[in-house]
Amino acid sequence: MKTLRIPRSPKVLLGLVIVGFFLILMVIGPWIAPYNPSATNFLPNTAPSAAHWFGTTSLGQDIFSQLLVGARASMVVALIAGLVATLLSVTVGVAAGYLGGPADDGLTMLSNVFLAIPGLPLLIVIDAYLPVSGRSNEYIIGLIISLTGWAWGARVLRAQTLSLRNRDFVEASRIIGESRLRIMVSEIAPNLLPVLASSLLFTVLYSIGAYVTLAYLGLTSTAVWNWGTIMFWAQSNNAPLAGQWYWFVPPGICIALVGTGLALLNFGIDEFINPRLRASGLTSKMRRRSGLPRRPRLGFTPVLRTARPPVTTAQLNISSGK
């Protein structure tokens, strides 16, 4: 039986569909929005209808258009912050784990400092010193969020690098005279790809939560539509008290779906990394074919093993020296 791969796991396929849908929405959302999200040409406080799928705000703005346009800023900030934070994590974590000595001490102390500082208050303080134009720039906001989201991944990558630095293939590269940078990039980093992918997903999830929180608190520019800004205006106009659920529930559902998709992908990567979790991605039919119980016993983790071919008499004679 072939080894289980990530795309065969149902939860990973569902996560890919969810995340892929919002990535497509990030690109085409502003183009398919039926109205200008800032236009106040409609009857205010109307319930969902055929003309306005999610109703209108107290100023007569179309909520569905705001949701589509806001998907771009929300996802762009999350991706930029996730990629930059992951790059910082790889640089600091791999360098600290491989170099050791004073470099390890200094980089580890730097990571511990950022882990000890509360992320949200630090974001609020940094955001307060930005000019008005900077608060409306998704790229600047993403870079700021990445400064508070890289330390956890750096600690994980450092621990994994420490377990790889004394392996035979690393020692062989060191003996033949390869530079430290080449060893870290060509030998150690490729073996950290599963952990790196998991760290990227976690950082993207953290980034979208941080950006939405800043927008909901009104700390970003309210002229830029994102899911947090929609909930900010809904709260400012007492939409929960007025029973206008269609104003704040749709952006909340979008945030929850993106988080669910990223979490499902992260679970699939955990199954790929840990062999004891690979059987959890099997369906009931695949469990029966592989000889695993349909419902695992409590306290026992099923492990999917590939069948080994039987040993022939000739192989036994060769191994015994006959």
Sequence and secondary structure as in RCSB ss.txt:
>XXXX:A:sequence
MKTLRIPRSPKVLLGLVIVGFFLILMVIGPWIAPYNPSATNFLPNTAPSAAHWFGTTSLGQDIFSQLLVGARASM
VVALIAGLVATLLSVTVGVAAGYLGGPADDGLTMLSNVFLAIPGLPLLIVIDAYLPVSGRSNEYIIGLIISLTGW
AWGARVLRAQTLSLRNRDFVEASRIIGESRLRIMVSEIAPNLLPVLASSLLFTVLYSIGAYVTLAYLGLTSTAVW
NWGTIMFWAQSNNAPLAGQWYWFVPPGICIALVGTGLALLNFGIDEFINPRLRASGLTSKMRRRSGLPRRPRLGF
TPVLRTARPPVTTAQLNISSGK
>XXXX:A:secstr
     GGGSHHHHHHHHHHHHHHHHHHHHHHH SS TT   S TT    SSSTT B TTS BHHHHHHHHHHHHH
HHHHHHHHHHHHHHHHHHHHHHHH HHHHHHHHHHHHHHHHS HHHHHHHHHHTS HHHHT HHHHHHHHHHTSS
HHHHHHHHHHHHHHTTSHHHHHHHHTT  HHHIIIIIIGGGGHHHHHHHHHHHHHHHHHHHHHHHHTT S TTS 
 HHHHHHHHHHTTHHHHT HHHHHHHHHHHHHHHHHHHHHHHHHHHHH GGGGGGG  HHHHHHHT  SS  TT 
            HHHHHHHHT 
